[in-house]
Amino acid sequence: MYAFKASSFSSHSLLVNALPAQGQGRRVLDIGCAGGYLAAILADRGYQVTGLERPGGAGLAFPRNVRLIEADLELGLPRLEESFHFVICADILEHLRDPAKLLREAWAVLEPDGCLVASLPNSGHLYFRLNVLLGRFPQDDKGLFDRTHIRFFMWSGWVQLLRSGGFCVETVTSTGTPVGLALPKLEGTWLINFLESVSFTLARMWKTLFAYQFVVVARPEALS
């Protein structure tokens, strides 16, 4: 079960901040919403949020102000009666066998002026490259080598995937390495804040090598 990463440098903070501060009743589809940690924040800001999660994956403490629909995303999106102003794909596309299919279905449920907001891991990160260079491919519980990841893309690969799903990247923000997750006993200290700030700066300077994740806002375009 994924949890909310509260650091101002985290992909979760960047995802939330990519949407307007006030929801004003606009509809959001949170695909792969897990326990609803992002959905709850957006619902509190005035968005009407629908969360999609695999059966049994949302847990017992799912927020009451978010509508939950359980579905196997490997089979595609379930039937949805409304369209959405925003579709969120937070840490989900890399877990799917056919993410392009899901993106095309997300394209179909977006309002004409809507957008996709997604967080995407960077398999071109220096840490990932060094491990492969040394002949290692760890199977971790989380992170770039999460054992449940099926798809591995560098920046150019993600751009191509989004384009195949009908989306053109409008903006991209790079996240730094979440040092605090690797050193939980030091989480919140000045040292961790400093290291994450440095990592975030490096990611902004050279995203293909130092970005841990890419947070993108993408607009729908005509499907070929």
MIFIKOL-518552 format. One line per 3 residues: number of its first residue (from 0); for each residue x, y, z of C-alpha. Coordinates in steps of 0.1 Angstrom, whole numbers, plus 2048, in hexadecimal, padded with zeros to 3 digits. Each point is the difference from the previous one (the first is absolute). Layout:
<atoms>
NUM> X Y Z; ...
</atoms>
This chain:
<atoms>
0> 800 800 800; 80E 821 7F5; 7FF 81E 819
3> 800 825 7FB; 823 810 7FD; 7FC 822 811
6> 822 80F 7F7; 7FD 81F 7EB; 818 7F0 7E7
9> 7EB 7E0 7FC; 7EC 7F6 7E2; 7E0 800 815
12> 804 824 80A; 808 809 7DC; 7E1 7ED 7F3
15> 7E9 811 818; 80E 822 7F8; 7FD 7FA 7DB
18> 7DA 804 804; 7EF 822 809; 7FF 806 825
21> 7DA 802 800; 7ED 7E4 7F0; 7DF 812 7FB
24> 7EE 7DF 7FA; 816 7F5 7E3; 802 7DB 7FB
27> 81F 7EC 806; 807 7DB 7F7; 81C 7F2 816
30> 80B 7E0 7EE; 811 7E8 818; 7F7 815 81E
33> 80C 7E6 81B; 7F3 80B 822; 7F4 822 7F2
36> 81C 815 80F; 801 818 7E2; 7DB 7FE 7F9
39> 7F8 80B 824; 815 81F 7FD; 7EF 80A 7DF
42> 7DD 7F9 80D; 808 817 81E; 809 81B 7E7
45> 7DE 7FE 7EF; 805 7E6 7E4; 7E7 7E4 7F9
48> 818 7E2 801; 7FB 7DD 7F3; 81A 7E7 809
51> 808 7E0 7ED; 811 7E4 812; 803 7DA 7FD
54> 7E8 7EC 815; 80B 800 824; 81C 819 7F9
57> 7F2 81F 810; 800 7F4 824; 7E7 806 81B
60> 808 825 807; 7F6 80D 7DE; 7F4 824 801
63> 7DA 804 801; 800 81F 7EA; 80F 7ED 7E3
66> 7EC 7E8 7EA; 812 7DF 7FD; 7FC 7E9 7E2
69> 812 7DE 801; 80D 7F3 7DF; 81D 7EC 7F2
72> 813 81A 7EC; 811 7E5 7EB; 7DE 7FC 7F0
75> 7FC 825 7FA; 7EA 81B 80F; 7DE 7F6 80C
78> 7E1 811 7F1; 7FF 824 80C; 7E0 815 7FC
81> 812 822 801; 81E 811 7F1; 81C 810 815
84> 813 820 801; 81F 7EF 80E; 80D 7DC 7FE
87> 81B 7F7 819; 818 7E3 7FA; 816 800 81E
90> 81A 7E4 801; 7E9 7E8 7EC; 80A 7FF 7DB
93> 821 7ED 807; 7EB 7E4 811; 7EB 7F9 7E1
96> 807 7E8 7E4; 7EF 817 7E6; 802 824 80E
99> 7F9 80E 7DD; 7DE 7F0 800; 7F7 80F 821
102> 80C 822 7F4; 7EA 7FE 7E2; 7E2 7F8 816
105> 809 81D 817; 802 816 7E1; 7DC 7F6 7F8
108> 7F2 80B 822; 811 822 801; 7EE 820 7FA
111> 80D 811 7E0; 813 81A 815; 80A 7E6 81B
114> 823 7F3 807; 812 7E2 80D; 817 803 81E
117> 819 7E4 805; 81E 7F6 814; 819 7E9 7ED
120> 81F 7F0 80D; 821 806 7EE; 813 7E1 7F6
123> 81B 817 7F3; 808 80C 823; 825 7FD 809
126> 7F9 7E6 81C; 7ED 7EA 7E7; 81B 803 7E6
129> 81C 7F7 819; 7EE 7E2 80C; 7FA 7F3 7DD
132> 825 808 7F7; 80B 7EB 81D; 7EA 7E3 7F5
135> 7E6 805 81B; 7DA 803 7FE; 7F3 801 823
138> 7DC 7F5 80A; 7F7 81A 81A; 7DF 807 812
141> 7FF 823 7F2; 814 819 7EB; 80E 7FE 7DE
144> 806 7DA 803; 7DD 7F9 80F; 7FA 7DB 7FA
147> 7DD 808 7F3; 80C 816 7E4; 7FA 7F1 7DE
150> 809 81D 7E9; 821 813 801; 804 820 7ED
153> 818 81D 7FE; 7F3 823 7F8; 7FE 7FB 7DA
156> 7ED 7DF 805; 7E6 810 816; 7FB 81C 7E6
159> 7FB 7E6 7E5; 7E8 7EC 816; 7EB 81F 808
162> 7FF 809 7DC; 7F4 7DD 7F7; 7E4 805 819
165> 7F5 821 7F1; 812 818 816; 819 81C 7FB
168> 816 80A 81D; 7F9 824 80A; 817 803 81F
171> 818 7E9 812; 80E 804 823; 81C 7EA 80C
174> 802 7F2 823; 81F 7FA 813; 80A 7DF 812
177> 7EA 7FC 81F; 81E 7FC 818; 7E9 800 81E
180> 7F0 7E0 7F5; 822 7EF 7FF; 809 80E 823
183> 7DF 801 812; 810 806 822; 80D 821 7F4
186> 7E0 80A 7EE; 7F8 825 806; 823 80A 80C
189> 815 81C 7F1; 817 7E7 7F0; 7E4 7EE 7ED
192> 7F0 821 7F6; 822 80C 7F3; 808 7E0 7ED
195> 7DD 800 7F0; 803 824 7F7; 821 7F9 7EE
198> 7F1 7E2 7EF; 7E3 814 7F4; 817 81B 7F2
201> 814 7E6 7ED; 7E0 7F0 7F2; 7F5 822 7F3
204> 822 806 7F0; 803 7DE 7EF; 7DF 7ED 802
207> 809 7E2 7EA; 81C 7F7 818; 7F6 80D 823
210> 7DA 801 7FF; 7F2 7E4 817; 7DD 805 7F1
213> 7F0 816 7E6; 7E0 812 809; 7EF 80A 7DF
216> 7E1 813 7F6; 7F5 7F4 7DE; 7E4 80B 7E9
219> 7EB 7EA 7E9; 806 802 7DB; 7F1 7EE 7E3
222> 805 7DA 801; 811 7F2 7E1
</atoms>
